Amino acid sequence: MKATTSLNVTIAPVKSESPSFVRRKLSAVVRKAVTAYYTEQEQQEIARAAKLRGISMSSFVATASLKEARRSQRER
């Protein structure tokens, strides 16, 4: 839905963030540790991507892993 003001400014709704990268609520997280090993370059790539999303590396890795797991299960 768009609205036009008397100043000839158009206001349009902003698309929400991709559902796969919604900030995870700490209260909904079961705190289980998972260990993963990365090369220095992989760690830097993950850190940059997480920073762009405004989330922690841990949350980024968890969200991306769950997205891939769910995609893999749908393909079966």
Sequence and secondary structure as in RCSB ss.txt:
>XXXX:A:sequence
MKATTSLNVTIAPVKSESPSFVRRKLSAVVRKAVTAYYTEQEQQEIARAAKLRGISMSSFVATASLKEARRSQRE
R
>XXXX:A:secstr
  EE TTS EE       GGG    GGG           HHHHHHHHHHHHHHTS HHHHHHHHHHHHHHHHHHH
 
